[in-house]
C-alpha cells in the first residue's frame, strides 16, 4: 500500500506540501521576472513557463498575506530569505507623517468644495 501511495505522490505532510508548492511558485516567478516583488493580484498562468503544480495559484495573495503575517511559514523563513523573498516589503508604503499630511490636504480639499 505504501508503495502505491508513494507512486501516486500521496501528500504525507500537508504543511510541507504547501511550502513545496509555494517555493516552486516563488522560484518560478523569480526565474520569469528576475525579482520577487509580486503584485498582490498576480495569479500564476497556465503555461509551460510554470510548473503544473502551481498553475492558477494565487501567488500575489499569498505573498501579501505572508508579508502582513510573517508567522506563516516561519520554519522555512531561512529558505525564503535565501531566495530573496522580502517579508518586510510593502508593510509601510507611506510614513505616518506623510499619511497625516495627505489626510490634511484631502480634508481641506473637501471643505472648499
DRENTORKOL-3810 file (N, C-alpha, C; in nm, 4 decimals):
REM DRENTORKOL-3810
@n.u->0.0816; n.v->-0.1194; n.w->0.0000; ca.u->0.0000; ca.v->0.0000; ca.w->0.0000; c.u->0.0862; c.v->0.1261; c.w->0.0000
@n.u->0.1897; n.v->0.1273; n.w->0.0832; ca.u->0.2792; ca.v->0.2425; ca.w->0.0904; c.u->0.3375; c.v->0.2757; c.w->-0.0466
@n.u->0.3855; n.v->0.1743; n.w->-0.1170; ca.u->0.4454; ca.v->0.1963; ca.w->-0.2492; c.u->0.3441; c.v->0.2521; c.w->-0.3478
@n.u->0.2209; n.v->0.2068; n.w->-0.3412; ca.u->0.1163; ca.v->0.2571; ca.w->-0.4300; c.u->0.0897; c.v->0.4042; c.w->-0.4032
@n.u->0.0793; n.v->0.4411; n.w->-0.2749; ca.u->0.0580; ca.v->0.5810; ca.w->-0.2388; c.u->0.1764; c.v->0.6675; c.w->-0.2794
@n.u->0.2948; n.v->0.6151; n.w->-0.2605; ca.u->0.4156; ca.v->0.6883; ca.w->-0.2988; c.u->0.4187; c.v->0.7106; c.w->-0.4497
@n.u->0.3804; n.v->0.6097; n.w->-0.5260; ca.u->0.3732; ca.v->0.6201; ca.w->-0.6724; c.u->0.2776; c.v->0.7295; c.w->-0.7163
@n.u->0.1687; n.v->0.7449; n.w->-0.6438; ca.u->0.0645; ca.v->0.8431; ca.w->-0.6772; c.u->0.0935; c.v->0.9802; c.w->-0.6174
@n.u->0.2145; n.v->0.9989; n.w->-0.5618; ca.u->0.2556; ca.v->1.1252; ca.w->-0.4992; c.u->0.1620; c.v->1.1672; c.w->-0.3859
@n.u->0.1255; n.v->1.0718; n.w->-0.3042; ca.u->0.0394; ca.v->1.0990; ca.w->-0.1897; c.u->0.1058; c.v->1.2014; c.w->-0.0975
@n.u->0.0278; n.v->1.2977; n.w->-0.0502; ca.u->0.0786; ca.v->1.4015; ca.w->0.0395; c.u->0.0762; c.v->1.3484; c.w->0.1825
@n.u->0.1940; n.v->1.3285; n.w->0.2396; ca.u->0.2054; ca.v->1.2767; ca.w->0.3757; c.u->0.2024; c.v->1.3893; c.w->0.4777
@n.u->0.2576; n.v->1.5037; n.w->0.4423; ca.u->0.2625; ca.v->1.6172; ca.w->0.5343; c.u->0.2110; c.v->1.7399; c.w->0.4592
@n.u->0.0917; n.v->1.7844; n.w->0.4954; ca.u->0.0266; ca.v->1.8939; ca.w->0.4233; c.u->0.1074; c.v->2.0232; c.w->0.4288
@n.u->0.1663; n.v->2.0562; n.w->0.5448; ca.u->0.2456; ca.v->2.1797; ca.w->0.5568; c.u->0.3673; c.v->2.1765; c.w->0.4654
@n.u->0.4338; n.v->2.0619; n.w->0.4584; ca.u->0.5487; ca.v->2.0503; ca.w->0.3690; c.u->0.5059; c.v->2.0611; c.w->0.2232
@n.u->0.3918; n.v->2.0029; n.w->0.1895; ca.u->0.3393; ca.v->2.0142; ca.w->0.0536; c.u->0.3115; c.v->2.1602; c.w->0.0189
@n.u->0.2460; n.v->2.2329; n.w->0.1114; ca.u->0.2151; ca.v->2.3747; ca.w->0.0882; c.u->0.3428; c.v->2.4554; c.w->0.0678
@n.u->0.4432; n.v->2.4273; n.w->0.1512; ca.u->0.5679; ca.v->2.5003; ca.w->0.1347; c.u->0.6355; c.v->2.4639; c.w->0.0030
@n.u->0.6352; n.v->2.3382; n.w->-0.0319; ca.u->0.6963; ca.v->2.2954; ca.w->-0.1581; c.u->0.6303; c.v->2.3671; c.w->-0.2764
@n.u->0.4974; n.v->2.3762; n.w->-0.2731; ca.u->0.4249; ca.v->2.4450; ca.w->-0.3809; c.u->0.4586; c.v->2.5941; c.w->-0.3810
@n.u->0.4637; n.v->2.6556; n.w->-0.2628; ca.u->0.5000; ca.v->2.7972; ca.w->-0.2527; c.u->0.6409; c.v->2.8205; c.w->-0.3053
@n.u->0.7342; n.v->2.7382; n.w->-0.2616; ca.u->0.8732; ca.v->2.7541; ca.w->-0.3049; c.u->0.8854; c.v->2.7383; c.w->-0.4571
@n.u->0.8146; n.v->2.6418; n.w->-0.5101; ca.u->0.8146; ca.v->2.6192; ca.w->-0.6543; c.u->0.7592; c.v->2.7419; c.w->-0.7270
@n.u->0.6512; n.v->2.7986; n.w->-0.6744; ca.u->0.5899; ca.v->2.9172; ca.w->-0.7356; c.u->0.6834; c.v->3.0376; c.w->-0.7273
@n.u->0.7437; n.v->3.0610; n.w->-0.6099; ca.u->0.8349; ca.v->3.1743; ca.w->-0.5935; c.u->0.9588; c.v->3.1599; c.w->-0.6818
@n.u->1.0155; n.v->3.0414; n.w->-0.6848; ca.u->1.1339; ca.v->3.0173; ca.w->-0.7673; c.u->1.1033; c.v->3.0403; c.w->-0.9150
@n.u->0.9876; n.v->2.9933; n.w->-0.9579; ca.u->0.9479; ca.v->3.0107; ca.w->-1.0980; c.u->0.9222; c.v->3.1577; c.w->-1.1290
@n.u->0.8578; n.v->3.2288; n.w->-1.0359; ca.u->0.8321; ca.v->3.3719; ca.w->-1.0553; c.u->0.9641; c.v->3.4466; c.w->-1.0713
@n.u->1.0595; n.v->3.4147; n.w->-0.9833; ca.u->1.1889; ca.v->3.4815; ca.w->-0.9895; c.u->1.2610; c.v->3.4497; c.w->-1.1203
@n.u->1.2476; n.v->3.3276; n.w->-1.1672; ca.u->1.3098; ca.v->3.2873; ca.w->-1.2930; c.u->1.2496; c.v->3.3634; c.w->-1.4110
@n.u->1.1180; n.v->3.3834; n.w->-1.4089; ca.u->1.0487; ca.v->3.4520; ca.w->-1.5179; c.u->1.0708; c.v->3.6028; c.w->-1.5120
@n.u->1.0590; n.v->3.6634; n.w->-1.3921; ca.u->1.0614; ca.v->3.8096; ca.w->-1.3793; c.u->1.1907; c.v->3.8660; c.w->-1.3199
@n.u->1.2776; n.v->3.7807; n.w->-1.2702; ca.u->1.4067; ca.v->3.8211; ca.w->-1.2134; c.u->1.3940; c.v->3.9064; c.w->-1.0858
@n.u->1.2836; n.v->3.8923; n.w->-1.0152; ca.u->1.2648; ca.v->3.9583; ca.w->-0.8852; c.u->1.1498; c.v->3.8893; c.w->-0.8138
@n.u->1.1267; n.v->3.9279; n.w->-0.6888; ca.u->1.0151; ca.v->3.8709; ca.w->-0.6124; c.u->0.9214; c.v->3.9794; c.w->-0.5599
@n.u->0.9108; n.v->4.0888; n.w->-0.6330; ca.u->0.8168; ca.v->4.1957; ca.w->-0.5979; c.u->0.6843; c.v->4.1631; c.w->-0.6660
@n.u->0.6110; n.v->4.0718; n.w->-0.6067; ca.u->0.4929; ca.v->4.0119; ca.w->-0.6684; c.u->0.3702; c.v->4.0997; c.w->-0.6451
@n.u->0.3022; n.v->4.1414; n.w->-0.7515; ca.u->0.1784; ca.v->4.2187; ca.w->-0.7348; c.u->0.0741; c.v->4.1364; c.w->-0.6594
@n.u->-0.0043; n.v->4.2018; n.w->-0.5764; ca.u->-0.0987; ca.v->4.1303; ca.w->-0.4898; c.u->-0.2053; c.v->4.0525; c.w->-0.5665
@n.u->-0.2339; n.v->4.0881; n.w->-0.6892; ca.u->-0.3377; ca.v->4.0183; ca.w->-0.7659; c.u->-0.2799; c.v->3.9182; c.w->-0.8657
@n.u->-0.1506; n.v->3.8901; n.w->-0.8546; ca.u->-0.0869; ca.v->3.8004; ca.w->-0.9505; c.u->-0.1312; c.v->3.6555; c.w->-0.9299
@n.u->-0.1794; n.v->3.5952; n.w->-1.0364; ca.u->-0.2168; ca.v->3.4536; ca.w->-1.0380; c.u->-0.1295; c.v->3.3856; c.w->-1.1424
@n.u->-0.0704; n.v->3.2751; n.w->-1.1064; ca.u->0.0198; ca.v->3.2059; ca.w->-1.1982; c.u->-0.0583; c.v->3.1542; c.w->-1.3188
@n.u->-0.0123; n.v->3.1915; n.w->-1.4383; ca.u->-0.0810; ca.v->3.1468; ca.w->-1.5596; c.u->-0.0607; c.v->2.9981; c.w->-1.5861
@n.u->-0.1478; n.v->2.9439; n.w->-1.6667; ca.u->-0.1385; ca.v->2.8020; ca.w->-1.7027; c.u->-0.0644; c.v->2.7909; c.w->-1.8345
@n.u->0.0682; n.v->2.7969; n.w->-1.8253; ca.u->0.1504; ca.v->2.7773; ca.w->-1.9448; c.u->0.2802; c.v->2.7069; c.w->-1.9073
@n.u->0.3598; n.v->2.6759; n.w->-2.0074; ca.u->0.4795; ca.v->2.5933; ca.w->-1.9875; c.u->0.5922; c.v->2.6607; c.w->-1.9088
@n.u->0.5831; n.v->2.7919; n.w->-1.8876; ca.u->0.6868; ca.v->2.8610; ca.w->-1.8114; c.u->0.6768; c.v->2.8300; c.w->-1.6618
@n.u->0.5648; n.v->2.7704; n.w->-1.6225; ca.u->0.5378; ca.v->2.7451; ca.w->-1.4816; c.u->0.5123; c.v->2.5968; c.w->-1.4577
@n.u->0.5562; n.v->2.5421; n.w->-1.3451; ca.u->0.5266; ca.v->2.4014; ca.w->-1.3135; c.u->0.3750; c.v->2.3804; c.w->-1.3027
@n.u->0.3265; n.v->2.2664; n.w->-1.3486; ca.u->0.1825; ca.v->2.2382; ca.w->-1.3436; c.u->0.1282; c.v->2.2450; c.w->-1.2008
@n.u->0.2111; n.v->2.2111; n.w->-1.1049; ca.u->0.1712; ca.v->2.2124; ca.w->-0.9644; c.u->0.1193; c.v->2.3488; c.w->-0.9196
@n.u->0.1663; n.v->2.4567; n.w->-0.9845; ca.u->0.1295; ca.v->2.5912; ca.w->-0.9396; c.u->0.0383; c.v->2.6656; c.w->-1.0371
@n.u->-0.0072; n.v->2.6018; n.w->-1.1427; ca.u->-0.0983; ca.v->2.6677; ca.w->-1.2371; c.u->-0.2233; c.v->2.7154; c.w->-1.1639
@n.u->-0.2577; n.v->2.8431; n.w->-1.1828; ca.u->-0.3762; ca.v->2.9002; ca.w->-1.1183; c.u->-0.3560; c.v->2.9396; c.w->-0.9734
@n.u->-0.2339; n.v->2.9264; n.w->-0.9223; ca.u->-0.2003; ca.v->2.9558; ca.w->-0.7823; c.u->-0.2025; c.v->3.1067; c.w->-0.7600
@n.u->-0.2698; n.v->3.1515; n.w->-0.6555; ca.u->-0.2804; ca.v->3.2943; ca.w->-0.6241; c.u->-0.1564; c.v->3.3386; c.w->-0.5467
@n.u->-0.0464; n.v->3.3471; n.w->-0.6179; ca.u->0.0823; ca.v->3.3773; ca.w->-0.5548; c.u->0.0850; c.v->3.5175; c.w->-0.4960
@n.u->0.0269; n.v->3.6132; n.w->-0.5651; ca.u->0.0255; ca.v->3.7510; ca.w->-0.5145; c.u->-0.0480; c.v->3.7629; c.w->-0.3828
@n.u->-0.1620; n.v->3.6961; n.w->-0.3720; ca.u->-0.2400; ca.v->3.6978; ca.w->-0.2488; c.u->-0.1605; c.v->3.6370; c.w->-0.1336
@n.u->-0.0982; n.v->3.5230; n.w->-0.1589; ca.u->-0.0227; ca.v->3.4559; ca.w->-0.0535; c.u->0.1009; c.v->3.5374; c.w->-0.0139
@n.u->0.1695; n.v->3.5962; n.w->-0.1116; ca.u->0.2873; ca.v->3.6774; ca.w->-0.0806; c.u->0.2475; c.v->3.7967; c.w->0.0067
@n.u->0.1359; n.v->3.8602; n.w->-0.0269; ca.u->0.0891; ca.v->3.9734; ca.w->0.0534; c.u->0.0508; c.v->3.9270; c.w->0.1943
@n.u->-0.0154; n.v->3.8138; n.w->0.2028; ca.u->-0.0543; ca.v->3.7588; ca.w->0.3327; c.u->0.0693; c.v->3.7278; c.w->0.4178
@n.u->0.1720; n.v->3.6732; n.w->0.3543; ca.u->0.2949; ca.v->3.6420; ca.w->0.4272; c.u->0.3657; c.v->3.7686; c.w->0.4735
@n.u->0.3583; n.v->3.8740; n.w->0.3933; ca.u->0.4225; ca.v->3.9991; ca.w->0.4339; c.u->0.3481; c.v->4.0643; c.w->0.5495
@n.u->0.2167; n.v->4.0477; n.w->0.5534; ca.u->0.1367; ca.v->4.1063; ca.w->0.6610; c.u->0.1363; c.v->4.0209; c.w->0.7867
@n.u->0.1612; n.v->3.8911; n.w->0.7718; ca.u->0.1661; ca.v->3.7993; ca.w->0.8857; c.u->0.2860; c.v->3.7077; c.w->0.8652
@n.u->0.4031; n.v->3.7554; n.w->0.9076; ca.u->0.5255; ca.v->3.6803; ca.w->0.8783; c.u->0.5436; c.v->3.5566; c.w->0.9659
@n.u->0.4381; n.v->3.5149; n.w->1.0377; ca.u->0.4454; ca.v->3.3878; ca.w->1.1100; c.u->0.4120; c.v->3.2711; c.w->1.0177
@n.u->0.3538; n.v->3.3015; n.w->0.9019; ca.u->0.3226; ca.v->3.1965; ca.w->0.8041; c.u->0.4547; c.v->3.1446; c.w->0.7480
@n.u->0.4740; n.v->3.0163; n.w->0.7497; ca.u->0.5951; ca.v->2.9508; ca.w->0.7007; c.u->0.7206; c.v->2.9973; c.w->0.7758
@n.u->0.7054; n.v->3.0328; n.w->0.9033; ca.u->0.8189; ca.v->3.0826; ca.w->0.9814; c.u->0.9320; c.v->2.9799; c.w->0.9883
@n.u->0.8967; n.v->2.8503; n.w->0.9903; ca.u->1.0013; ca.v->2.7482; ca.w->0.9983; c.u->1.0834; c.v->2.7396; c.w->0.8696
@n.u->1.0328; n.v->2.7986; n.w->0.7620; ca.u->1.1037; ca.v->2.7973; ca.w->0.6337; c.u->1.1607; c.v->2.9352; c.w->0.5985
@n.u->1.1578; n.v->3.0249; n.w->0.6940; ca.u->1.1976; ca.v->3.1638; ca.w->0.6684; c.u->1.3390; c.v->3.1736; c.w->0.6102
@n.u->1.4310; n.v->3.0947; n.w->0.6626; ca.u->1.5690; ca.v->3.0981; ca.w->0.6146; c.u->1.5744; c.v->3.0677; c.w->0.4645
@n.u->1.4998; n.v->2.9685; n.w->0.4230; ca.u->1.4987; ca.v->2.9295; ca.w->0.2819; c.u->1.4387; c.v->3.0408; c.w->0.1966
@n.u->1.3300; n.v->3.1015; n.w->0.2444; ca.u->1.2657; ca.v->3.2099; ca.w->0.1697; c.u->1.3554; c.v->3.3335; c.w->0.1636
@n.u->1.4227; n.v->3.3650; n.w->0.2744; ca.u->1.5185; ca.v->3.4762; ca.w->0.2749; c.u->1.6297; c.v->3.4505; c.w->0.1738
@n.u->1.6749; n.v->3.3276; n.w->0.1670; ca.u->1.7863; ca.v->3.2907; ca.w->0.0795; c.u->1.7534; c.v->3.3108; c.w->-0.0694
@n.u->1.6274; n.v->3.2888; n.w->-0.1083; ca.u->1.5919; ca.v->3.3111; ca.w->-0.2494; c.u->1.5521; c.v->3.4551; c.w->-0.2765
@n.u->1.5484; n.v->3.5382; n.w->-0.1701; ca.u->1.5235; ca.v->3.6806; ca.w->-0.1899; c.u->1.3830; c.v->3.7278; c.w->-0.1588
@n.u->1.3022; n.v->3.6445; n.w->-0.0915; ca.u->1.1685; ca.v->3.6903; ca.w->-0.0545; c.u->1.1814; c.v->3.7859; c.w->0.0627
@n.u->1.1294; n.v->3.9072; n.w->0.0462; ca.u->1.1399; ca.v->4.0111; ca.w->0.1482; c.u->1.0085; c.v->4.0196; c.w->0.2258
@n.u->1.0115; n.v->3.9739; n.w->0.3504; ca.u->0.8908; ca.v->3.9752; ca.w->0.4327; c.u->0.8472; c.v->4.1162; c.w->0.4691
@n.u->0.9388; n.v->4.2115; n.w->0.4723; ca.u->0.9036; ca.v->4.3466; ca.w->0.5174; c.u->0.8519; c.v->4.4351; c.w->0.4051
@n.u->0.8726; n.v->4.3971; n.w->0.2821; ca.u->0.8351; ca.v->4.4811; ca.w->0.1689; c.u->0.6862; c.v->4.5121; c.w->0.1694
@n.u->0.6517; n.v->4.6352; n.w->0.1400; ca.u->0.5143; ca.v->4.6844; ca.w->0.1282; c.u->0.4421; c.v->4.6987; c.w->0.2617
@n.u->0.5080; n.v->4.6715; n.w->0.3743; ca.u->0.4383; ca.v->4.6868; ca.w->0.5020; c.u->0.4084; c.v->4.8338; c.w->0.5297
@n.u->0.5028; n.v->4.9188; n.w->0.4972; ca.u->0.4808; ca.v->5.0607; ca.w->0.5184; c.u->0.5080; c.v->5.1319; c.w->0.3875
@n.u->0.4030; n.v->5.1554; n.w->0.3132; ca.u->0.4164; ca.v->5.2200; ca.w->0.1837; c.u->0.4351; c.v->5.3692; c.w->0.2020
@n.u->0.3708; n.v->5.4247; n.w->0.3026; ca.u->0.3790; ca.v->5.5678; ca.w->0.3294; c.u->0.4049; c.v->5.5862; c.w->0.4794
@n.u->0.4913; n.v->5.6791; n.w->0.5110; ca.u->0.5226; ca.v->5.7022; ca.w->0.6525; c.u->0.4014; c.v->5.7651; c.w->0.7219
@n.u->0.3898; n.v->5.7485; n.w->0.8528; ca.u->0.2771; ca.v->5.8088; ca.w->0.9256; c.u->0.2713; c.v->5.9612; c.w->0.9096
@n.u->0.3881; n.v->6.0255; n.w->0.9035; ca.u->0.3912; ca.v->6.1715; ca.w->0.8877; c.u->0.3325; c.v->6.2130; c.w->0.7529
@n.u->0.3701; n.v->6.1398; n.w->0.6467; ca.u->0.3172; ca.v->6.1705; ca.w->0.5139; c.u->0.1683; c.v->6.1389; c.w->0.5050
@n.u->0.1255; n.v->6.0338; n.w->0.5727; ca.u->-0.0163; ca.v->5.9976; ca.w->0.5732; c.u->-0.0980; c.v->6.1083; c.w->0.6383
@n.u->-0.0484; n.v->6.1622; n.w->0.7491; ca.u->-0.1183; ca.v->6.2703; ca.w->0.8183; c.u->-0.1285; c.v->6.3936; c.w->0.7291
@n.u->-0.0205; n.v->6.4276; n.w->0.6602; ca.u->-0.0225; ca.v->6.5415; ca.w->0.5680; c.u->-0.1227; c.v->6.5189; c.w->0.4545
@n.u->-0.1282; n.v->6.3973; n.w->0.4032; ca.u->-0.2230; ca.v->6.3659; ca.w->0.2959; c.u->-0.3668; c.v->6.3795; c.w->0.3458
@n.u->-0.3930; n.v->6.3351; n.w->0.4668; ca.u->-0.5278; ca.v->6.3468; ca.w->0.5243; c.u->-0.5663; c.v->6.4931; c.w->0.5394
@n.u->-0.4717; n.v->6.5756; n.w->0.5838; ca.u->-0.4983; ca.v->6.7198; ca.w->0.5997; c.u->-0.5339; c.v->6.7829; c.w->0.4650
@n.u->-0.4586; n.v->6.7487; n.w->0.3608; ca.u->-0.4832; ca.v->6.8045; ca.w->0.2275; c.u->-0.6204; c.v->6.7615; c.w->0.1768
@n.u->-0.6539; n.v->6.6357; n.w->0.1932; ca.u->-0.7848; ca.v->6.5855; ca.w->0.1487; c.u->-0.8952; c.v->6.6540; c.w->0.2253
@n.u->-0.8788; n.v->6.6687; n.w->0.3563; ca.u->-0.9782; ca.v->6.7364; ca.w->0.4390; c.u->-0.9992; c.v->6.8800; c.w->0.3915
@n.u->-0.8909; n.v->6.9532; n.w->0.3696; ca.u->-0.9026; ca.v->7.0921; ca.w->0.3233; c.u->-0.9667; c.v->7.0979; c.w->0.1853
@n.u->-0.9378; n.v->7.0040; n.w->0.0997; ca.u->-0.9949; ca.v->6.9995; ca.w->-0.0338; c.u->-1.1479; c.v->6.9850; c.w->-0.0251
@n.u->-1.1941; n.v->6.8933; n.w->0.0610; ca.u->-1.3381; ca.v->6.8706; ca.w->0.0722; c.u->-1.4117; c.v->6.9852; c.w->0.1427
@n.u->-1.3449; n.v->7.0595; n.w->0.2273; ca.u->-1.4061; ca.v->7.1748; ca.w->0.2918; c.u->-1.4374; c.v->7.2820; c.w->0.1875
@n.u->-1.3523; n.v->7.2969; n.w->0.0865; ca.u->-1.3671; ca.v->7.4036; ca.w->-0.0127; c.u->-1.4560; c.v->7.3642; c.w->-0.1304
@n.u->-1.5110; n.v->7.2460; n.w->-0.1293; ca.u->-1.5969; ca.v->7.2050; ca.w->-0.2423; c.u->-1.7368; c.v->7.2573; c.w->-0.2242
END
